[in-house]
Amino acid sequence: MIKNITKIVWIVAVVAVLTACKKDDDPAPVSKPEAKTITNLHAPNDVIDYQTGQVVEEKPFVKFSFAKGQAVADGEAWDIAFKGTTIIVNGGSTTLDEVARDGQAAAAVLTAVFDEVGTVPASTEWKQDSDEGYAIPKGSGNGWYNYNPQTHVISPIPGRVLLFRDAAGKGYAKVEILSYYKDAPASPDPYQNESAYYTFRYVYQPEGLQFE
């Protein structure tokens, strides 16, 4: 009887050790980055006298951190920034604005379906802001939006995905602009709906090129 009990205890101990070893050998689960949606990020453009073309009130760029998932104040780490329809990156050097850049951020524009962009393409041509232009080009049909001169509506270009490298140079984000108007109306009216309120979704990977 005692021999049987001893044998059982020995078997249980061996199984426990093998199970523990198996758990130690299992790779740590890789967390999948989740899509986040930012609503009503207000980034008004400069106030311009359209008769003279002069700026009568200059507005600041609204800086955004992918890691924090929110707009940040001056002096805090930032990756991209918004003002009107302009999006800039914390990388490069330019005299087109007065924003100091101290990071390695860059951008690229893809024609793709947001949910189908699972990784940063190896062929991505990264650009930073420069005197020749912004990494995300300005103007209707060039970057992220179209402007309708008949209705004066600014609308995101369907199938347009913005890729960003963060200011640290290690992380990557894919971004889809969903609306330029407050509360993201389905059919915006520029005379009824306030503009320069960004709604966008993004997936951010702080290290690595995979979004899924």
N, C-alpha and C positions, 0 to 999 in steps of 0.2 A: 504493500500500500504506500509506504513512504517512498519507495523507488518510483512508483507511478506519479506521485505528486511532484517529486523532484524533476522528473522528466517533463511534466506539463509546464512547470515553472520555467525550465530551461528553454522549451519551445517558444513560450510567450515572450521571453526576453529576447530571443533571436529575431522573432518577427518584429518586435518593437524597434530593435536596432536597425533592421533592414528598412522598415517604413520611414524611420527618421532620416536615414541616409538618402532614400529616394526623394523625400521632401527637400532636403538640402541641395540635391542635384537638379531639381526642377528650376528652370529659369524663372526669374521674376516676371510677373505679367507686365506687358507693355501697355500703358494707358493710352487709349485712343483720344486724340484731341477732339473736343466737342465744338460744334458750331455755336457761335454766340451772335445775338442780334442787338445792335445798338439803335435806339430810336430817338429821333428828334435831337440830334447833336446840332446845336445852332451855331452856324459859322457865317455870319453875315458878311457881305462884301463891303468895300468902301462905298461911302455915299458920294455920288458923282453928280455934278451939275451938268446935265445932258446938253444944255445950250452952249456951254463953254468947253465941256470935256474935262474940267478940272475936278480934282478930288477935294471935296469940302470937309469930309470927315474920314479919317483913315481908321479902319478896323484892324484888330490884331488877328493873326492866324490862330486857330484853335488847335492846340497840339493834343495828340492822342497816343497812348501807350497800349500796345497789344498785350503786354504782360499784365497790366493792371485792368485792361478792358474798359478804359474810361478816358475822358479828357483830363489833361494834367496841367498844372500851373507852370508858369515860367520858372526855370531853375530845376524842374524835375526832368527825368529821362523821358524822351519821346521818340517815336518812330516816324509818324506821319503827321501832317497838319492840314487843316482845311480853311479856306476863306472864299466865300462865294462858290463858284464852280471849280476853283483851283485846288488841287491837292499837291502838296510838296512832301519831300522825304528828308529825313535827317541824315543827309549824305551829299557830298559834292560841295560845290561853291558857286555862288551866283550873285550878280548885282541886280537881278530882276526883283528882288525884295530885300528887306533888311533883317531877315531871320538868320541868326547865327547857327551853323550846323557843325556839330562835333562828333557825329556818328558815322557809321558805315552803311546806313540804309540805302537801298536801291529799289527800283521798281521795274516791272515789265507788264505789258498789256497782252492778254490772251483772248483769242476768240474760241470760247469753249463753254461747256455746260458746267456750272459751279460744282454740282455734286459729283461730276465725273472726273474732276481734277484731283487725283489721288496722291500725286507727288509733283515736285517741281521738275518740269521737263529738263533734260540734260542740255537741250538746245537753247535754253532761256538766255536772252541777251539783256543783261542787267544794265540799267541806266541810272545815273544820278543827276540831280539838278545842276545845271550849268548855265553859262551866259547864252548858250545856243538854244536853251529851252528847258522846260521841266521834264523830269522822268516820265510823268503822266502828262501827255501833250494836252495843251489847252485848245479850245475851239470845238464847235459842233462836229461830231463824227470822228474826231481825232483821238479822244481819250476814252472817257466813260459815258458821255452823254450826247444826245441830239437836241438841237434847238429848233423849234417850229416857228418860223417867222410870222405865220398867219395867226396862230393861237398864242404865241409867246410862251409856250410850255417847254420846260426843260425836262427831258425824260431819259432814264438810263438806257443805254444801248443793249438790246437783248443779246444774250450770249457773249457778254463781255465780262471777263474776269481779270481783276487786278492782282498781280503777285507782288509781294513785298519781302525784301530782306530787312530784318530789324536793325536798329542802330548798333547793336552789339556785334552784328555780323555773323551770328550763330543761328538765329531763329528765322522762320519763314511764315508768311501768312498769305492766304488767298482771300480775296474780298469781292463781294458783289454788292454794288450800290442798288438799293431797291427803290428809293424815292428821294426827291429833293424838296418835298413839301411837308409841312407840319402834319403829323399824324398819318402820313402816307396815304392820301386819298387815292382811290382807284382811277378816277378821272380828274386830275387836278385842274383847277381854274386859277391862273395867276392873279386874277382880280379878287378872288375870294379866299384862296389858300396862301398862307404865308410861306415864303420860299427860304432857301438856305437852311433848311432843317433836314439833315441827312438821316436816313434810315438805311442801314447796311448790315449784312451778315458777314461773318468771317470765321475762319478756322486758323488758329495759331499754333505752331509747333516751335517751342523755345529752343529745341536742338534737333536738328535732323531735317530731312527733306520730305518726309511722309505726312500726309494729311489724314490718313485712314489706317 
